[in-house]
Amino acid sequence: MDLTVEQLDKVDRKYFLDYQTDVILEEARLNVIEKSIRVGITFCEAMRAVRRRMLGLGNLLHTSVNENVAKSFIKDCKQFCKLYDVAGASDVKELEVWNVSENRKETAFEIDFTRQNNFIKVFSSNPDAIRGEGGEVNIDEITSHKRGDDMLQAAGGRTMWGYPLNIWSSHKGMNSPLNRLIKEQRALGAASRWKIKTVTIWDALNAGLLEKISEVTGAVMTREDFIADTKAAVGGEDAFGEECECRPRASGAQAIKWQYIDLAKRPLFLLRKAIEGDESFDVGNWLAPLVGPLRAMQKAALGYDIARTGHLSAVPIFGNDGTGWTLLALLTMHKRSFRKQFEAICEIMRAVPNLMAAGDATGLGMQTCEDLTAIFGDRFLGVNFGADKTEIGTKMVKVFEDGRIRLPEAREHEDIQFDLAAIQIADSTGKLTRFEETQNPINKLSHCDIAWAIGLALFRGESGLGFGVW
């Protein structure tokens, strides 16, 4: 059916909170939103995309961090087409595009609106793909794009022909493309051509976010509990200030540059399993195909970043044949009891006698690491993560810069790469480098948990303790 503007506005207000409706109805040509994570901006931008196509306002080119996130956005667009029974909206079509920076074929997604003679086309992070197209441009989470400045430049070229440009993102350091743009435009005052909107976690809560979450999920919690859980999930007060209150930290550069992460990628098989809660899982049977190869390695190392609720427990397993470290397996656990996590590590350690391990022995992990050390002696090293974080991070960065690590290149494992890229170097006046965690845009459960578990494995592996002469 064809809806009038008034009808569209009424439908919008039925399904969205006020700040989301404001975004949907925004008509400014240059828009940037600094936002808290997980407040539904991308969701309402999908509605805005459909609404504007229904009103005949031209094509839309949308770019997401990677292919999976792009696919999620186009699915939301299609759901709104169904919800509003949009006349003439096609099914989602898949198109092949070439990503020059990644040197690979990727999939773009498209919905055609035949009645309005326009389309929504959704890409992964690929500045070159949108250069050959015309239309309104969306950039989702620009701070997490591998080529954020190139993406902004390519999108800016579309605006020269009169098309709108919309950017929304949480913060990731003072030096990000998002923060630079906002600072520059705010400095211009009334002369700025940009409409800047801020949506903090407090704005969202005051608009009814917690009630909406309860309505959708059935979970009931107080605002105090929600904030406490969110702070724990993102990694503490500083991270909460940046990612939820829109106060960028004075972070420096990305600790492990994309060029080194990309150089580490290989066409490798990765044995991987994600466990949710206390579901039944036979660790020994899962690991069996790798037991022989791991035992044959000159070195084998395991890292264990321990969590119980908000974060992931991550367990990467590396082998080293003398030429470098290869990620062979990754086990992640979410909301799994410490006892079952402990049992899984024990089974892995017993299956591979030459496996050396390190775990985060601070806070929640203290007792688990003590128990593992009691059983396996110097094969398992409990690490004071707070005291040793600088050394762990520095050693991990060096391994990448030296080209002594191999990671799977398959797209289903891109969250590992983005987790590593999310570690930032904090500005510090001291002599030691300080590292900070930021959000993984691909795997919402991980806040550099996988990356620091990799760091623990490399820290253990590079130390040489227990490996004999190396």
C-alpha positions, 0 to 999 in steps of 0.5 A, a space after each residue: 500500500 502507499 502511505 501518506 506522510 501523516 500515516 507514516 509518522 503515525 506508524 513510526 510513533 507506534 513502534 519507536 521511542 521518541 529519539 528514534 522517531 526524531 531520527 526517522 523523520 529527520 530531513 537535514 541533508 548532512 546528519 551525524 549522530 554520536 550515540 551510545 551503543 545498543 540504543 537502536 539507532 541502526 534499527 530506526 535508520 532502517 525504518 528511515 531508509 524504507 520510509 524515504 524510498 516510499 516517499 520517492 526520495 531517491 536511491 540509498 547507498 548504505 555501508 556497514 562494517 562488514 558483510 554480516 552487519 550489512 546483511 542484518 541491516 537489509 533484513 531490518 529494511 525488508 521487515 519494515 517493508 513487510 510490516 507496512 505492506 509496501 507496494 512494489 518492494 522486491 525481495 532482497 537481492 544479492 549482488 557481487 562487488 569487488 573490494 579492492 582493499 580486501 582483494 576479494 569478491 563480496 556480496 552487496 544486498 539490494 531492495 528495489 522499490 519499483 513503484 518509486 523507481 529507487 532502491 536501497 543498496 547495502 555494502 560492507 565497508 568498501 569505499 570504492 563500491 559507493 564511488 560508482 553509485 549515486 544516491 543518499 549515503 549512510 555510514 554505520 559505525 564509522 569508527 570501526 571501519 577499516 578505512 574510515 577516512 576513505 569512506 567519509 571522503 567517498 561518501 562526501 563525493 555523493 553530497 556534491 550532487 545534492 544527496 544527503 549523507 547520514 553518519 551514526 556511530 559510537 565513539 572510539 577515541 579522540 582521533 577517530 573520524 567521527 570525533 574529528 568531524 564533530 569537533 570541527 563542525 561544532 567549532 564552526 557554530 552557526 556556520 556549520 552545515 551539519 545537523 549533529 545529534 547526541 543520544 546517550 544511554 541516559 537519553 535513551 533510558 529517559 525515553 523508555 529504553 528499559 521499558 522497551 527492553 522489558 516489553 520485547 525480552 520479558 526481562 525485568 530489571 531496575 535502572 540501577 541494575 541495568 547500568 551496573 550490568 552495562 558498565 561491567 559488560 563494556 569494561 568499566 567506568 572509562 569505557 562506559 563514558 566513551 561508549 554509552 555517554 558519548 565522551 571519547 577517551 584520549 586514546 591514541 592509535 589502534 594498538 595492532 594496525 590493520 596492516 599487520 592483522 591483514 598480513 596475518 590472514 591465511 586460508 586456514 581451518 579454525 576449529 571453533 565452538 561458541 557455548 551459551 550457558 550450561 548447555 551440554 558439550 563434549 570438549 574432548 570429542 570437539 578437540 579430538 581432530 587437533 590433538 595429534 597435530 598439537 602434540 606434534 608442534 614444537 610449541 602449543 599455547 592456550 589463553 584463557 580470559 575468564 568471564 561469567 555473565 556480561 563478557 565472553 570467556 575466550 579460549 584460543 589454542 595456538 600451535 607453533 611449528 617453528 615458523 610462527 603461531 597459528 590459531 588452530 582452535 577457539 572456544 568461547 563461553 557465555 554465561 557458563 558456570 565457572 565449574 563447567 569452564 574449569 572442567 573444559 580447560 582441564 580436559 583440553 590440558 589433559 588431551 594435549 600434554 605439551 600445551 602451556 597455558 595462561 589465564 587471567 587470575 584477577 577478580 573472578 578468575 582468581 580461584 579458577 586459575 589457582 585450581 588449574 595451577 594446583 592440578 597442572 603445575 607450571 603448565 598453567 600460569 595464573 597472570 595478574 592481568 592488571 599488573 601485566 597488561 602492558 607486557 601482554 599487550 606489548 608482546 602481542 603487538 610485537 608478534 603481529 608486527 614481526 609477522 609471526 602469527 597466522 589467523 583464519 581469513 574466512 569471513 565467518 571469523 572476522 570478529 576475531 580480527 575486529 576484536 584485535 583491532 578494537 584494542 587501543 593505545 591510551 595516551 599516557 605521560 608515563 614510560 609504559 604503554 597503556 592499553 584500552 578496550 573498545 567495542 567489537 562491532 561484529 561480535 557484540 558479546 566480546 569487548 576485546 575478550 577474544 583479543 586479550 585471550 590471544 594475548 595471554 596465549 602469546 604471552 605464555 608461548 613467547 615466555 618459553 617457560 615450560 617449553 624447554 630450550 627454544 
